C-alpha cells in the first residue's frame, strides 16, 4: 500500500528540480538574434535593449523606466530560496515558487514577442527557430514550479500561470501600438542634420551598423536616390531604395 507521504516527497523533489532549472536557465541564452545570443540575465542587467539597439537600432521604448527591469533578479533569488525553504520545510516555499514561475513566464513572453518583431530587420530571425533550448527549459521549469506550489489550490496555480502571460502580452501590444501611432512634429520647416545618397547610406550600415545607428538615430536625414519599390497603404507609404546586392533603405 502506497504511503501518504510519497506524493509530498515527490512534490518537494520536483520543486527543487524546477527551481534549479529556473536558476540555471536564467544565465543561459534564451534567444538567438542572428549571431547575438541573449540570456534572461540580460534583461535584469539592462543589456537586453543595449544589444537590440546596437544591432538593430531598436532601443528601449521607455529608457527612463529601464531600472524596473532589475526586478527580474528575483528569478534566481527566489529559485535559491525555494530550494532552501523546501529542504528546511518552510511554509514560504510555495509562494516563492509561484512568484518565480510567474516572473519567468512573463519574461519568456516578452522575449518571444520582441524576437518576433526583429524579423522585419533580419528575415533570418524566425520563431520558433530563434528560441534556444534554455528558453524551453525555463518555461517548463516555471510551470512546474507553479504546479508544485500549493497542493490543493488549483485556482491560484492557474492564476500564476495565466496572469503573467496575459499581462506581458497586453503590455507588449500596448507599447507596440503606442510606438506605431506616436505623433511627431512636422518636419517641413526643420533642417536635415544629414544629406546622404541612398547607396552611401546602405554601405555605411553594411560596414558598421552600430556606428551608423549612433550617427543617424533620432536625426532628420535627407536621402536621395532611385526608388526601387513603393508600397502605399491608406494614408501612409514606404519607399525603398536598393543597391545591387538587395540591401535597401526604407
JOTA-V514192 format. One record per residue. N is the residue number from 0. RES is the residue in one small letter. D_CENTER is the distance of its C-alpha to the mean C-alpha in Angstrom with 1 decimal. Layout:
# JOTA-V514192
N_RES_D_CENTER / N_RES_D_CENTER
This chain:
# JOTA-V514192
0_x_48.7 / 1_x_45.0 / 2_x_44.5 / 3_x_42.6 / 4_x_40.8 / 5_x_39.1 / 6_x_36.3 / 7_x_35.5 / 8_x_35.6 / 9_x_33.3 / 10_x_30.8 / 11_x_30.9 / 12_x_30.4 / 13_x_27.5 / 14_x_25.9 / 15_x_26.4 / 16_x_25.0 / 17_x_21.8 / 18_x_21.4 / 19_x_22.0 / 20_x_19.4 / 21_x_16.7 / 22_x_18.0 / 23_x_18.2 / 24_x_14.9 / 25_x_13.1 / 26_x_14.6 / 27_x_14.1 / 28_x_11.7 / 29_x_9.3 / 30_x_8.5 / 31_x_11.1 / 32_x_11.0 / 33_x_14.7 / 34_x_16.2 / 35_x_13.2 / 36_x_11.8 / 37_x_8.9 / 38_x_9.6 / 39_x_8.5 / 40_x_11.2 / 41_x_9.6 / 42_x_7.7 / 43_x_11.2 / 44_x_13.1 / 45_x_11.5 / 46_x_11.1 / 47_x_7.5 / 48_x_8.8 / 49_x_12.1 / 50_x_11.2 / 51_x_9.7 / 52_x_12.9 / 53_x_15.2 / 54_x_14.5 / 55_x_13.8 / 56_x_15.1 / 57_x_12.0 / 58_x_11.8 / 59_x_10.8 / 60_x_12.5 / 61_x_14.2 / 62_x_14.9 / 63_x_17.7 / 64_x_15.4 / 65_x_13.2 / 66_x_15.5 / 67_x_14.4 / 68_x_11.3 / 69_x_14.1 / 70_x_14.6 / 71_x_12.3 / 72_x_15.2 / 73_x_16.9 / 74_x_15.4 / 75_x_17.7 / 76_x_20.4 / 77_x_20.7 / 78_x_20.7 / 79_x_23.6 / 80_x_25.3 / 81_x_25.1 / 82_x_26.8 / 83_x_29.4 / 84_x_30.2 / 85_x_30.5 / 86_x_32.9 / 87_x_34.9 / 88_x_34.9 / 89_x_33.3 / 90_x_32.7 / 91_x_29.4 / 92_x_27.7 / 93_x_26.9 / 94_x_25.1 / 95_x_23.1 / 96_x_22.1 / 97_x_21.0 / 98_x_19.0 / 99_x_17.2 / 100_x_16.5 / 101_x_15.2 / 102_x_12.8 / 103_x_11.5 / 104_x_11.4 / 105_x_9.6 / 106_x_6.7 / 107_x_7.0 / 108_x_7.1 / 109_x_4.1 / 110_x_2.6 / 111_x_6.0 / 112_x_6.5 / 113_x_4.8 / 114_x_6.4 / 115_x_9.3 / 116_x_9.8 / 117_x_10.4 / 118_x_13.4 / 119_x_15.4 / 120_x_15.4 / 121_x_15.9 / 122_x_17.4 / 123_x_17.2 / 124_x_13.5 / 125_x_13.9 / 126_x_12.8 / 127_x_13.7 / 128_x_14.9 / 129_x_11.7 / 130_x_10.9 / 131_x_13.0 / 132_x_15.5 / 133_x_14.0 / 134_x_11.1 / 135_x_14.2 / 136_x_16.1 / 137_x_13.8 / 138_x_13.8 / 139_x_17.5 / 140_x_18.2 / 141_x_16.5 / 142_x_18.6 / 143_x_21.6 / 144_x_21.4 / 145_x_21.6 / 146_x_24.3 / 147_x_26.3 / 148_x_26.1 / 149_x_29.1 / 150_x_31.8 / 151_x_33.1 / 152_x_30.5 / 153_x_28.6 / 154_x_27.8 / 155_x_25.8 / 156_x_24.0 / 157_x_23.0 / 158_x_22.0 / 159_x_19.6 / 160_x_18.1 / 161_x_18.1 / 162_x_17.5 / 163_x_13.9 / 164_x_12.9 / 165_x_14.9 / 166_x_14.0 / 167_x_10.2 / 168_x_11.1 / 169_x_13.9 / 170_x_12.2 / 171_x_9.6 / 172_x_12.7 / 173_x_14.8 / 174_x_12.9 / 175_x_12.8 / 176_x_16.5 / 177_x_17.5 / 178_x_16.3 / 179_x_18.1 / 180_x_21.2 / 181_x_21.4 / 182_x_25.0 / 183_x_26.2 / 184_x_29.6 / 185_x_32.1 / 186_x_32.4 / 187_x_35.9 / 188_x_37.6 / 189_x_35.1 / 190_x_35.8 / 191_x_33.3 / 192_x_32.2 / 193_x_32.3 / 194_x_34.3 / 195_x_33.3 / 196_x_34.2 / 197_x_31.4 / 198_x_32.3 / 199_x_32.2 / 200_x_28.8 / 201_x_27.4 / 202_x_29.1 / 203_x_27.6 / 204_x_24.0 / 205_x_25.1 / 206_x_26.9 / 207_x_24.3 / 208_x_21.2 / 209_x_20.1 / 210_x_23.6 / 211_x_23.8 / 212_x_20.6 / 213_x_22.0 / 214_x_25.3 / 215_x_24.6 / 216_x_21.5 / 217_x_22.8 / 218_x_26.2 / 219_x_28.6 / 220_x_29.3 / 221_x_32.3 / 222_x_31.9 / 223_x_35.0 / 224_x_35.4 / 225_x_36.2 / 226_x_34.0 / 227_x_33.2 / 228_x_31.4 / 229_x_31.3 / 230_x_29.2 / 231_x_30.4 / 232_x_29.0 / 233_x_30.7 / 234_x_31.0 / 235_x_28.5 / 236_x_28.6 / 237_x_26.9 / 238_x_29.0 / 239_x_28.3 / 240_x_30.3 / 241_x_30.1 / 242_x_31.8 / 243_x_33.7 / 244_x_30.8 / 245_x_28.7 / 246_x_26.3 / 247_x_26.3 / 248_x_25.8 / 249_x_24.7
